[in-house]
Amino acid sequence: MIRLEQEKAEDWWEVEALYDLCFAPGREALSSYRLRDGVAPVAPLCLTARDEDGTLAAAIRYWPVRVGGATEALLLGPVAVHPTRQGEGLGALLIQDSLARARAGGWERVMLVGDAPYYSRFGFERLAGVEMPPPTNPDRVLGIALTEGAWDGITGKVERAE
């Protein structure tokens, strides 16, 4: 049995250790991290998945960003599943649950940098005209509208939320 909960302050370093385990060294040099520097995550959407004995199995975080100077969006990521728990659907569980929470919380759009074949099953599509800071492959800039047409006509650079 897996228990999803909002990440607590005392979970921070355990979640960071999971991200270190799951991602390449230097992950914090990625352009998406520049958008997170000095910005608080969107706490209600930052979730942990723990098994019955309390062991951290997976985690997901979200950050506010602006697109084209003014449009608010959520930046999903990182999402990670412990290597011993991969293939169990925990990443999908976290993504689906957190997107439902984002929609219920009044957010209209979510974006990420990731693999289209994986994220398309959740409804993410390439965001043409939305520019992540370099170096980012534009084919990996994906988004999902949580309300009808929320990405229609939205273009421009992705910037930190202030």
C-alpha positions as CSV (number, residue, x, y, z in Angstrom):
1,M,0.0,0.0,0.0
2,I,1.3,3.5,-1.0
3,R,0.4,6.6,0.9
4,L,0.5,10.0,-0.9
5,E,1.0,13.0,1.2
6,Q,1.9,16.6,0.8
7,E,5.7,17.0,1.3
8,K,6.6,18.3,4.7
9,A,9.5,20.5,5.6
10,E,11.2,17.6,7.3
11,D,11.0,15.6,4.1
12,W,13.1,18.1,2.1
13,W,16.5,16.4,2.4
14,E,15.2,12.9,2.0
15,V,13.4,14.0,-1.2
16,E,16.6,15.7,-2.4
17,A,18.6,12.5,-1.8
18,L,16.0,10.6,-3.9
19,Y,16.5,13.1,-6.7
20,D,20.3,12.8,-6.4
21,L,19.9,9.0,-6.7
22,C,17.6,9.1,-9.7
23,F,19.2,11.8,-11.8
24,A,22.6,12.4,-13.2
25,P,25.2,14.4,-11.2
26,G,24.9,18.1,-12.1
27,R,21.1,18.0,-12.3
28,E,21.0,21.4,-10.6
29,A,22.9,22.9,-13.6
30,L,19.8,22.3,-15.8
31,S,18.0,25.4,-17.1
32,S,14.8,24.4,-15.2
33,Y,16.7,24.8,-11.9
34,R,17.4,28.5,-12.8
35,L,13.6,29.0,-12.8
36,R,13.4,27.5,-9.3
37,D,16.3,29.4,-7.6
38,G,14.9,31.5,-4.8
39,V,11.3,30.6,-5.6
40,A,9.2,28.6,-3.2
41,P,7.6,25.4,-4.6
42,V,3.8,25.2,-4.8
43,A,3.5,23.3,-1.5
44,P,0.1,21.7,-2.0
45,L,1.3,20.0,-5.1
46,C,4.6,18.7,-3.8
47,L,3.9,15.1,-2.9
48,T,5.6,12.1,-1.5
49,A,4.7,8.5,-1.9
50,R,5.6,6.2,1.0
51,D,5.1,2.6,1.6
52,E,3.4,1.1,4.7
53,D,6.7,1.3,6.7
54,G,7.2,5.0,5.8
55,T,10.0,4.4,3.3
56,L,10.1,7.1,0.6
57,A,9.3,5.5,-2.8
58,A,8.7,8.5,-5.0
59,A,8.2,12.3,-5.0
60,I,7.0,15.1,-7.2
61,R,7.4,18.9,-7.0
62,Y,5.9,21.9,-8.8
63,W,7.1,25.5,-9.2
64,P,5.3,28.6,-10.3
65,V,6.7,30.2,-13.5
66,R,5.6,32.9,-16.0
67,V,5.4,32.5,-19.7
68,G,5.7,35.5,-22.1
69,G,6.1,37.9,-19.2
70,A,2.7,37.6,-17.5
71,T,1.0,34.2,-18.0
72,E,1.1,32.0,-14.9
73,A,1.9,28.3,-15.2
74,L,3.1,25.4,-13.1
75,L,6.5,23.8,-13.9
76,L,6.3,20.1,-13.1
77,G,9.4,18.5,-11.9
78,P,11.3,16.8,-10.8
79,V,9.4,13.6,-10.4
80,A,11.4,10.6,-9.3
81,V,10.7,7.0,-8.3
82,H,13.3,5.1,-6.3
83,P,15.1,2.5,-8.5
84,T,13.8,-0.4,-6.5
85,R,10.2,0.8,-7.0
86,Q,10.3,1.7,-10.7
87,G,7.8,-0.1,-13.0
88,E,5.0,-0.1,-10.3
89,G,3.2,3.0,-11.7
90,L,4.2,5.3,-8.8
91,G,5.3,8.1,-11.2
92,A,2.0,7.9,-13.0
93,L,0.1,7.9,-9.7
94,L,2.0,11.1,-8.6
95,I,1.4,12.8,-11.9
96,Q,-2.3,12.0,-12.1
97,D,-3.0,12.9,-8.5
98,S,-1.0,16.1,-8.6
99,L,-2.6,17.3,-11.8
100,A,-6.0,16.7,-10.3
101,R,-5.0,18.7,-7.2
102,A,-3.6,21.5,-9.5
103,R,-6.9,21.6,-11.4
104,A,-8.9,21.7,-8.2
105,G,-6.6,24.5,-6.9
106,G,-7.5,26.7,-9.8
107,W,-4.3,26.3,-11.9
108,E,-5.0,26.5,-15.6
109,R,-1.8,25.2,-17.2
110,V,1.2,22.9,-16.5
111,M,4.5,22.6,-18.3
112,L,7.6,20.5,-18.1
113,V,10.8,19.5,-19.9
114,G,10.6,15.8,-20.6
115,D,10.1,12.9,-22.9
116,A,7.0,13.3,-25.1
117,P,6.4,9.5,-25.4
118,Y,6.1,9.2,-21.6
119,Y,4.2,12.4,-20.8
120,S,1.8,12.3,-23.7
121,R,-0.2,9.5,-22.0
122,F,-1.1,12.1,-19.4
123,G,-2.2,14.7,-22.0
124,F,1.0,16.6,-22.4
125,E,1.9,18.0,-25.8
126,R,4.7,20.0,-27.3
127,L,4.4,23.7,-26.6
128,A,5.4,25.4,-29.8
129,G,6.6,29.0,-29.1
130,V,7.2,28.5,-25.4
131,E,10.9,29.0,-24.8
132,M,12.7,27.5,-21.9
133,P,16.1,29.0,-21.0
134,P,18.9,27.5,-23.0
135,P,20.2,24.9,-23.3
136,T,16.8,23.2,-23.7
137,N,15.7,21.1,-26.6
138,P,12.4,22.7,-27.8
139,D,10.9,19.3,-28.6
140,R,11.1,18.4,-24.9
141,V,9.0,21.5,-23.8
142,L,5.6,20.0,-23.1
143,G,2.4,21.3,-21.6
144,I,-1.1,20.4,-20.6
145,A,-4.2,22.6,-20.3
146,L,-6.1,22.0,-17.1
147,T,-8.9,24.2,-18.4
148,E,-10.1,24.3,-22.0
149,G,-7.8,26.2,-24.2
150,A,-5.5,27.4,-21.4
151,W,-2.4,27.2,-23.6
152,D,-4.1,28.7,-26.7
153,G,-2.0,31.7,-28.0
154,I,0.5,31.5,-25.1
155,T,4.1,32.0,-26.4
156,G,7.3,33.5,-25.1
157,K,10.1,32.9,-22.7
158,V,9.6,31.0,-19.5
159,E,10.7,33.1,-16.5
160,R,10.9,32.7,-12.8
161,A,7.8,33.7,-10.8
162,E,8.6,36.6,-8.5
